[in-house]
Amino acid sequence: MSIKDTIRTYLESERERQTEFLAELVRTPSDNPAGDCAAHAEKAARLLEGLGFTVERHVVPEALVRQHGMISATNLIVRKRFGDGPVIALNAHGDVVPPGEGWTRDPYGAEIVDGWMVGRGVAVSKSDFATYAFALKALEKLGGELKGTIELHLTYDEEAGGEIGPGWLLSEGLTKPDLALAAGFSYAVVNAHNGCLHLEVEVNGRSAHAAKPWTGVDALEAATNILGALYTWRTSLAQRVSEVPGIGAPQLTIGLIHGGINTNVVPDRVTFRLDRRMVPEEKGEAVEAELRRVIEGAAQATPAARVEVRRILLAEPLTPLPGSEKLSEALTREASRVMGVDVATNGVPLYTDARHYAAKGIPIVLYGAGPRSIEEANAHRADERLYLPDLYKATEVVAAALADLLA
C-alpha cells in the first residue's frame, strides 16, 4: 500500500479507540478557572502511555502557577524520533472554560448524539489531544520511511494566557522545534490571528453619606464618563478592517466591573476590565497607548477622581513567519483531498497559544478537529460539540501532511 493508504487503513481500524480516548478526556474536568489541572494531565498521560508512548511530565512550579491565577498545572511532552530531520511540535491545550448554564446534556458526559460528541472541551481543544496522538500512531506504522521528529506538547493554561504552558516549555529550553502546529478546526488552515490586550481601570473617589453626596467624590460618576467615552470611541474601530481574510475589524469589550460599598453610600472605588482585540496589522504598545489617551481624556471631566490603568495581558497578533508556508501547503493539500472540499489558508479573530511559538521565531499554523466555525462547535458555550467524522478526517489530514513533511 502507499503511505497514505497505510495511514487511512490504520486510522479506520482505530476509530473506536480514538473516540473512547477523547471521551475519557472530556469526562475528566479541567476547568480554568479554577485552574486545578494536574489531575487531567495525569489522566491524559496514562491514556497516552496506554497507546505505547513515553510521556514526560513537566510540573510547573507552584509559585509560578499561583502567580498566573491557577492552582496546578503539569505540561506533557511526547517525543518520537524517526531519524535525522526537522522537529515538528503539535500543541493542544487541555484546560477549558467552565461549563456555565444552559446545557441540555451533561458537560462531562461525552454523550454521542447523531454523530456529535457533546461535552466541555470536546472541540476546544481536547479533540486535538486525540487528533495528534492518533496521527502520530499512524506515522509509527510508516517507520523508516520518515526522517525527523514529532513532539506532542499538551499544555494546561491556554485559557489563562499560555505563559506557563507553551511559553514555559519554550523559555525553559525543554523543546526547540523547527516548525509547529497548534489546535484548530478542520475546514481551514489558520496562519494569522488577532492579538489581545486586557487593561484594568481603577477609579478612586471618596465615600460620603448619600444624604450629602456633594461631600464625597463619586467614583461611579467618573467611571461612567470613561465608559461612555470608550463606547463612543469603539465605533471608530469598524473602519479598521484587516487585510487578512477571516479577521475583520478590531473589537473592544468591557467585560467585568466592580464597585461601590452600599446603596446609601457614594461609591469610593470602581474597577472595570476591558478586552481589546488587535488585528495582525496592529502592535500592542501602540494600541495600549491609544486606549490610555481615550481614558485619560475622559477622566478630565471629573478631576477630583484618581484614575489608574494597569495592563493585565498583552498577547501580540499572530502573523506568518517564513517557513510556515511549508505547513500551510501540506495541510491545505491534504485537507482538500480528505475533506472533499477546498480548504484554504485564512485568519481568525481569536488569539491562541500559537503566538508563543511565533515569538520564539518558530513558524506555526493552526489545524485540527472541528467544524467550520466556533459557533457551529458551540465553543465556550453550552452544549459544546464535535462531529466525530471531522475528528477522524482531521487525524488523517494531519498524519498525511506530516508524512509529506518528513518524507
C-alpha positions as CSV (number, residue, x, y, z in Angstrom):
1,M,0.0,0.0,0.0
2,S,1.0,3.6,-0.5
3,I,1.9,5.8,2.5
4,K,-1.5,7.5,2.5
5,D,-3.3,4.2,2.1
6,T,-1.4,2.8,5.1
7,I,-2.4,5.9,7.2
8,R,-6.0,5.7,6.2
9,T,-6.3,1.9,6.8
10,Y,-4.7,2.2,10.2
11,L,-6.8,5.1,11.4
12,E,-10.1,3.4,10.2
13,S,-9.2,0.5,12.4
14,E,-8.6,2.8,15.4
15,R,-11.8,4.9,15.3
16,E,-13.4,3.2,18.3
17,R,-10.3,3.5,20.4
18,Q,-9.8,7.1,19.4
19,T,-13.4,8.0,20.3
20,E,-13.1,6.5,23.7
21,F,-9.7,8.2,24.2
22,L,-11.4,11.6,23.6
23,A,-14.4,10.7,25.7
24,E,-12.1,9.9,28.7
25,L,-10.6,13.3,28.4
26,V,-13.9,15.0,28.3
27,R,-15.2,13.1,31.3
28,T,-12.3,14.4,33.4
29,P,-12.9,18.1,34.4
30,S,-10.2,20.6,33.8
31,D,-12.0,23.9,34.2
32,N,-9.9,27.1,34.2
33,P,-10.7,28.9,36.3
34,A,-10.3,27.5,38.9
35,G,-7.3,26.0,37.0
36,D,-6.6,22.8,39.1
37,C,-5.4,20.9,36.0
38,A,-2.8,18.4,37.3
39,A,-5.3,15.6,37.6
40,H,-6.4,15.9,34.0
41,A,-2.7,15.9,32.9
42,E,-2.1,12.7,34.7
43,K,-5.2,11.2,33.1
44,A,-4.0,12.2,29.7
45,A,-0.5,10.9,30.4
46,R,-1.9,7.5,31.4
47,L,-4.0,7.3,28.2
48,L,-1.0,8.2,26.1
49,E,1.1,5.6,27.9
50,G,-1.7,3.1,27.1
51,L,-1.1,3.9,23.4
52,G,2.6,3.0,23.9
53,F,4.1,6.5,24.1
54,T,6.7,7.6,26.6
55,V,5.3,10.7,28.3
56,E,7.4,13.4,30.0
57,R,5.6,15.1,32.9
58,H,6.8,18.7,33.4
59,V,5.3,20.1,36.6
60,V,5.1,23.8,36.7
61,P,6.4,25.3,40.0
62,E,3.5,26.1,42.4
63,A,4.6,29.7,42.9
64,L,4.6,30.3,39.2
65,V,1.2,28.6,38.8
66,R,-0.3,30.8,41.6
67,Q,1.2,33.9,40.0
68,H,-0.9,33.2,36.9
69,G,-4.1,32.6,38.8
70,M,-4.2,28.8,38.7
71,I,-3.9,26.0,41.3
72,S,-1.9,23.3,39.5
73,A,-0.5,22.6,36.0
74,T,1.5,19.8,34.5
75,N,2.6,20.0,30.9
76,L,3.2,16.9,28.9
77,I,5.7,16.2,26.1
78,V,5.8,13.1,23.9
79,R,8.8,12.8,21.5
80,K,9.0,10.3,18.6
81,R,12.2,10.4,16.5
82,F,12.1,8.8,13.1
83,G,15.6,9.9,12.0
84,D,17.5,13.0,11.1
85,G,15.3,15.8,10.0
86,P,13.1,18.6,11.3
87,V,11.4,18.7,14.7
88,I,7.7,19.4,14.4
89,A,5.7,20.2,17.5
90,L,2.0,19.6,17.8
91,N,0.3,21.7,20.6
92,A,-3.2,21.4,22.1
93,H,-4.5,22.6,25.5
94,G,-6.4,20.5,28.0
95,D,-7.7,23.4,30.2
96,V,-11.2,24.6,29.3
97,V,-13.6,27.3,30.3
98,P,-16.2,26.3,33.0
99,P,-19.4,24.9,31.6
100,G,-21.7,27.7,32.5
101,E,-25.5,27.5,32.2
102,G,-27.9,26.2,29.6
103,W,-26.6,22.7,28.9
104,T,-29.1,20.1,27.7
105,R,-26.5,17.3,28.1
106,D,-24.0,16.5,30.9
107,P,-21.0,18.8,30.2
108,Y,-18.7,15.9,31.4
109,G,-20.8,13.1,29.8
110,A,-19.1,12.8,26.4
111,E,-22.5,11.7,25.1
112,I,-22.8,11.0,21.4
113,V,-25.9,12.4,19.7
114,D,-26.4,12.0,16.0
115,G,-22.7,11.6,15.4
116,W,-21.7,14.6,17.6
117,M,-19.9,14.1,20.9
118,V,-21.1,16.7,23.4
119,G,-19.1,18.0,26.3
120,R,-17.0,20.9,27.6
121,G,-13.6,21.0,25.8
122,V,-14.6,18.4,23.2
123,A,-13.9,20.9,20.4
124,V,-11.5,23.4,22.2
125,S,-9.2,21.6,22.4
126,K,-9.3,18.1,23.9
127,S,-10.2,16.9,20.5
128,D,-6.7,17.6,19.2
129,F,-5.1,15.5,22.0
130,A,-6.8,12.7,20.1
131,T,-6.1,14.1,16.7
132,Y,-2.4,14.5,17.2
133,A,-1.9,11.3,19.3
134,F,-3.5,9.1,16.7
135,A,-1.9,10.9,13.8
136,L,1.5,10.1,15.5
137,K,0.4,6.4,16.0
138,A,-0.4,6.3,12.2
139,L,3.1,7.7,11.4
140,E,4.7,4.9,13.5
141,K,3.3,2.4,11.0
142,L,5.5,4.1,8.4
143,G,8.7,3.5,10.3
144,G,11.9,4.2,8.4
145,E,10.2,6.0,5.5
146,L,10.2,9.2,7.6
147,K,13.1,11.5,8.7
148,G,12.6,13.8,11.6
149,T,10.9,14.1,15.0
150,I,7.4,14.7,16.1
151,E,6.7,16.1,19.5
152,L,3.3,16.4,21.2
153,H,3.0,19.4,23.5
154,L,-0.1,19.0,25.7
155,T,-0.4,22.1,27.9
156,Y,-2.8,23.4,30.5
157,D,-3.1,27.2,30.6
158,E,-4.4,28.5,27.3
159,E,-7.5,29.9,29.0
160,A,-5.1,31.9,31.3
161,G,-2.7,33.2,28.6
162,G,-0.4,30.3,27.8
163,E,2.6,31.7,29.8
164,I,3.0,28.6,31.9
165,G,2.1,26.2,29.1
166,P,3.9,26.6,25.8
167,G,5.5,29.8,26.9
168,W,7.1,28.0,29.9
169,L,8.2,24.9,27.9
170,L,10.0,27.1,25.4
171,S,11.5,29.5,27.8
172,E,12.9,26.6,30.0
173,G,14.5,25.1,26.9
174,L,12.5,21.9,27.2
175,T,11.8,22.0,23.5
176,K,13.3,23.6,20.4
177,P,11.1,22.7,17.4
178,D,11.7,23.8,13.8
179,L,8.0,24.0,13.0
180,A,4.8,23.8,15.0
181,L,1.1,23.0,14.6
182,A,-1.5,24.2,17.1
183,A,-5.1,23.1,17.6
184,G,-7.6,24.4,15.1
185,F,-10.6,23.3,13.0
186,S,-10.9,21.0,10.0
187,Y,-12.1,23.3,7.2
188,A,-9.3,26.0,7.2
189,V,-5.6,26.3,7.9
190,V,-5.0,29.3,10.0
191,N,-1.8,31.3,9.7
192,A,-2.8,34.6,11.3
193,H,-5.0,35.6,14.2
194,N,-5.8,38.5,16.4
195,G,-3.9,39.7,19.5
196,C,-5.5,40.7,22.7
197,L,-4.9,43.5,25.3
198,H,-6.6,43.4,28.7
199,L,-6.5,46.5,30.8
200,E,-7.9,47.2,34.3
201,V,-9.1,50.7,35.0
202,E,-9.4,51.7,38.7
203,V,-11.3,54.9,39.5
204,N,-10.9,56.2,43.1
205,G,-13.1,58.8,44.6
206,R,-14.2,59.4,48.2
207,S,-17.1,57.9,50.0
208,A,-19.9,60.0,51.6
209,H,-23.4,59.7,53.0
210,A,-26.0,59.5,50.3
211,A,-27.8,62.3,52.1
212,K,-24.9,64.6,51.3
213,P,-23.3,63.3,48.1
214,W,-21.5,66.5,47.4
215,T,-19.2,65.9,50.3
216,G,-17.7,62.9,48.5
217,V,-16.2,62.2,45.1
218,D,-18.4,59.8,43.1
219,A,-16.1,57.1,41.6
220,L,-19.0,55.6,39.6
221,E,-19.8,59.0,38.0
222,A,-16.2,59.3,36.9
223,A,-16.2,55.7,35.7
224,T,-19.4,56.3,33.7
225,N,-17.7,59.2,31.9
226,I,-14.8,57.0,30.9
227,L,-17.1,54.1,29.9
228,G,-19.1,56.5,27.7
229,A,-16.0,57.7,26.0
230,L,-14.8,54.2,25.4
231,Y,-18.1,53.1,23.9
232,T,-18.2,56.2,21.7
233,W,-14.6,55.6,20.5
234,R,-15.4,51.9,19.9
235,T,-17.5,52.8,16.8
236,S,-14.4,54.0,15.0
237,L,-12.9,50.5,15.1
238,A,-15.3,49.4,12.4
239,Q,-13.2,51.4,9.9
240,R,-10.0,49.5,10.6
241,V,-10.8,46.2,8.8
242,S,-7.8,43.9,8.5
243,E,-6.5,42.9,5.1
244,V,-6.1,39.3,6.3
245,P,-9.1,37.2,5.2
246,G,-11.3,36.0,8.1
247,I,-10.1,38.6,10.6
248,G,-12.4,41.5,10.3
249,A,-12.1,44.7,12.4
250,P,-10.6,45.2,15.9
251,Q,-13.0,44.9,18.8
252,L,-13.5,46.4,22.3
253,T,-15.5,44.9,25.1
254,I,-15.8,46.0,28.7
255,G,-16.5,42.6,30.3
256,L,-16.1,43.0,34.1
257,I,-17.0,45.7,36.6
258,H,-16.9,46.0,40.4
259,G,-17.6,48.9,42.8
260,G,-19.5,50.6,45.5
261,I,-20.0,50.0,49.2
262,N,-23.7,50.1,49.7
263,T,-26.9,51.6,48.2
264,N,-26.8,54.6,50.5
265,V,-23.1,55.4,50.2
266,V,-21.3,57.4,47.4
267,P,-19.0,54.8,45.8
268,D,-15.4,55.4,46.6
269,R,-13.9,52.9,44.1
270,V,-14.9,51.4,40.8
271,T,-12.8,49.0,38.7
272,F,-13.5,47.6,35.3
273,R,-11.6,45.5,32.8
274,L,-11.6,45.8,29.1
275,D,-10.7,43.4,26.3
276,R,-9.2,45.0,23.1
277,R,-8.8,42.6,20.2
278,M,-6.0,43.6,17.8
279,V,-5.8,42.7,14.1
280,P,-2.5,41.4,12.7
281,E,-1.6,44.9,11.4
282,E,-1.6,46.4,14.9
283,K,1.1,46.4,17.6
284,G,0.2,46.1,21.3
285,E,2.2,49.0,22.6
286,A,0.5,51.5,20.1
287,V,-2.9,50.0,20.9
288,E,-2.4,50.4,24.6
289,A,-1.1,54.0,24.2
290,E,-4.2,54.9,22.2
291,L,-6.6,53.5,24.8
292,R,-4.8,55.2,27.6
293,R,-5.3,58.5,25.8
294,V,-9.0,57.9,25.5
295,I,-9.3,57.1,29.2
296,E,-7.1,60.0,30.3
297,G,-9.1,62.4,28.2
298,A,-12.4,61.3,29.6
299,A,-11.1,61.3,33.2
300,Q,-10.6,65.1,32.9
301,A,-14.3,65.6,33.3
302,T,-14.0,64.6,37.0
303,P,-10.6,65.8,38.0
304,A,-11.2,65.1,41.7
305,A,-11.3,61.3,41.0
306,R,-8.0,59.5,40.6
307,V,-7.7,57.1,37.7
308,E,-5.1,54.3,37.4
309,V,-4.7,51.9,34.3
310,R,-3.0,48.6,34.6
311,R,-2.1,46.1,31.9
312,I,-3.3,42.6,32.7
313,L,-2.5,40.8,29.5
314,L,-0.8,41.6,26.2
315,A,-0.9,38.9,23.5
316,E,0.5,40.1,20.2
317,P,-1.3,39.1,17.0
318,L,0.0,36.0,15.1
319,T,1.4,36.8,11.6
320,P,3.0,34.2,9.2
321,L,6.7,33.6,9.6
322,P,9.0,32.4,6.8
323,G,8.7,28.6,6.7
324,S,5.0,28.5,7.8
325,E,4.1,28.1,4.1
326,K,5.5,24.6,4.2
327,L,3.0,23.6,6.8
328,S,0.2,25.5,5.1
329,E,0.8,23.9,1.7
330,A,1.0,20.4,3.1
331,L,-2.1,20.8,5.2
332,T,-4.3,22.6,2.7
333,R,-3.4,20.0,0.0
334,E,-4.2,17.0,2.3
335,A,-7.3,18.6,3.9
336,S,-8.8,19.4,0.5
337,R,-8.2,15.8,-0.5
338,V,-9.6,14.2,2.6
339,M,-12.4,16.6,3.5
340,G,-13.6,16.7,-0.1
341,V,-13.9,20.5,-0.2
342,D,-11.5,23.3,-1.0
343,V,-9.6,24.0,2.2
344,A,-7.7,27.3,2.2
345,T,-5.5,29.4,4.5
346,N,-7.0,32.3,6.4
347,G,-7.0,34.2,9.6
348,V,-9.3,34.0,12.7
349,P,-10.4,36.8,15.1
350,L,-9.3,34.7,18.2
351,Y,-6.0,34.6,19.9
352,T,-4.2,31.4,20.8
353,D,-1.1,29.8,22.3
354,A,0.4,29.8,18.8
355,R,1.8,33.2,19.5
356,H,4.3,31.8,22.0
357,Y,5.9,29.7,19.3
358,A,5.9,32.6,16.8
359,A,7.6,34.8,19.4
360,K,10.5,32.4,19.5
361,G,10.8,32.5,15.7
362,I,9.1,29.1,15.2
363,P,6.8,29.0,12.1
364,I,3.4,27.8,13.2
365,V,-0.1,27.3,11.8
366,L,-3.4,26.0,13.3
367,Y,-5.2,22.9,12.1
368,G,-7.2,20.2,13.9
369,A,-10.6,18.6,14.5
370,G,-13.7,20.8,14.4
371,P,-16.4,22.2,12.2
372,R,-16.4,25.3,10.1
373,S,-16.8,27.8,12.9
374,I,-16.6,28.2,16.6
375,E,-20.4,28.9,16.5
376,E,-21.1,25.6,15.0
377,A,-19.0,23.9,17.6
378,N,-20.7,25.9,20.4
379,A,-17.2,26.7,21.6
380,H,-17.2,28.4,25.0
381,R,-21.0,28.0,25.1
382,A,-23.5,25.4,26.3
383,D,-23.6,22.1,24.5
384,E,-20.1,22.3,23.0
385,R,-19.8,19.6,20.4
386,L,-17.6,17.8,17.9
387,Y,-18.8,16.0,14.8
388,L,-16.8,12.7,15.1
389,P,-16.3,12.2,11.3
390,D,-14.4,15.5,11.3
391,L,-12.2,14.1,14.1
392,Y,-11.4,11.1,12.0
393,K,-10.8,13.1,8.8
394,A,-8.6,15.7,10.6
395,T,-6.5,13.0,12.1
396,E,-5.9,11.6,8.6
397,V,-5.1,15.1,7.3
398,V,-2.5,15.7,10.0
399,A,-0.9,12.3,9.6
400,A,-0.7,12.6,5.8
401,A,0.7,16.2,5.9
402,L,3.3,15.3,8.5
403,A,4.3,12.3,6.4
404,D,4.9,14.6,3.4
405,L,7.0,17.0,5.5
406,L,9.1,14.2,7.0
407,A,9.4,12.1,3.8
